[in-house]
């Protein structure tokens, strides 16, 4: 199972990263992509930057983007100085849903999985997906149920079926995992 990382927000807007500190003196900013892949930001024409308190959102044309380790160094049109870039620190970066790339049949965006009910192969209800975590090896489904939290690797071996229509995920976790995480 493959996924594209992002968070769901109101309407057809998805959060894809967060702006860190400025880079250099010409207005570039560092963006920490939720997907863990700095190259993913190169796919977008425009980015919506929402202030940390959520009160202001402004759309910028993406002038350039390059990878630097785990961050993307991005130039936004109209942000031409370090001072202007500093004002964006801590802001969330969003894109419109229609700008998201099409996925293959076995791929899902994280927001498509959040809120889905999770069951084992035997029909035992595990809980509801509350979020996903990106790790170096693979993504992790975070499933909550009545105060308990379960962490299941989001790999084909353990995630056996995802049915977007019914809103269910069928898992076959390793023996003891549900008892250990619960």
N, C-alpha and C positions, 0 to 999 in steps of 0.2 A: 504494500500500500504506500503510495506516495502522497505527500500533501504540500500545499503551498501555505505558508504561514501568514496570517493576518488576523486582525480582530474585527468583529462585527460592530458596526455603529449604526445609528439611525439612518433609515433610507437606503440608498444604493451607494453608500460611501464606506470604504473599508480602510482600516488603519494598517499600514505596512511597515512603520518604523518610527523612531524617535530621533530628534535632532540633538546632537551632542554639542561640543564646543566648536567654535569657528576653526577653520584650517587656513592659516596664512593671513594675508592682509587684503586680499582682493574679493572678499565676500563669500568664499566657499565655506560650506558647513559639512560636518561629519554626521552621517545618518547611520544609526544602528538599526539594520533591517530585522524585523521580527522573523523573517524566514531564515536568518543566518547566512544568507547569500547576498553579498553586496552587489553582485552583478544584476540581481533582479530589478533594481531601480532603473537600469538602463532601458527597460521595456516601456516606460511611461513617458508621455509627452508633457503632461502637466501633473503637478503635485499640489495638494491642498495642505496648508500648514495651519494647524489649530493650536492656539496658545495653550500653555499648561493649565490654565484655569478654565479652558473651554469657551471663553467669552468671545474670542475673535478667530475667524478662519478666513484665510486668504489663499487664492489660487495663484500659483507661479508656474511659468513655463520652465521646463527643465532644460538648461543650456548645455550641461555636461555632467557626466557621472563616471567615476573610475573607482576601482576597488583598491583598498589599502588595508590589508589583513582582513579583519572582520567588520570593517565599516566601509561605507561608500562615501567618497569625497565628492560633494555635489555643488554645482553652481546653479543657482536659481536666478532667472532673469529679474533684474531690478534690485538685486542684493549685491551691491558693488563695493562694500567696505567691511572691514572687520567689525566696526561698530554696528552696522546693520545686521550682520550675521549673528553677533552676540545677542541681539534682541530675540532671536529665534531659538536660542538654547532652551532645551526642555520641551519644545513643542512637539506635537504628534504629527506624523506625516500620513496623509490619507490619499486614496485615489478613488475615482468613480468606478463602480463595478464594471461598467462596459469597457474600461481600460485594462481590466485584468485579462491576462492571456487565457486562451482556451486550453482546457486540460484534456489529457487522454482519458479513456474510459475508466481506468483504474486509479485515477488521480482525483483528489478532493481538496478544496480549500478548507482551512481550519474552521472558518465560520459555518461551513456547511455541516460540520460534525458536532459543534457545540449545541447542547440541549437534546441530543439524541439519546434514546433509551438504550441501555446495554444489557444483553442477555448472554448467558453461556449457551453452549451447544445443547445442554440438557434442559434449557428453558428457564433456568434460575435468573431472576432479575438481579443485576449487579448494581445498577444505579443509572445516573445520567452524566453524560460528558459535560464537565464544567469548563475545562480548558485543555489545551495541549501544550506540551513543553518540547522545545527543540533541544536536542543533545547532539553531541558530535557523532554518535553512532546512528541514532534513529529518533523519531518523535515518540513521545509518551502520551497516552490518553490518561487524563486525570478524571476519574469517575467518582462522584459523590453520591452517598445514599445514607440518610438518617444519621448524620454526624460522622460517618466513616468515609475515608478516602482511599481509593484503589488506584494504583499506577500500573498500567498495562502497556507494554511496548507496542507501538503502532506499526507492527510488521506483519506480513502475510501469515507467518507461522501462528500468530496469536489472534489476529483480527481476521476472522473467516469470511464475514459478509458485511457489507454496508448497503442498506436499503434506504436511499434518500426519500423515496415515496412514503414508506411507512414510518420513517424516522427512527429506525432501529439499527443497531450494530450487534452482530453476533461474534463472541470471542471464545477462544479456547485457551485460557491462560495456563501457564505451567502449574503443575500440581503444587498446592500449598500457597500459591501467590495471593489468592483472595483472603486466606486466613492470616497471612503475614502482613499484608497491607491494611487489613481491617482492624 
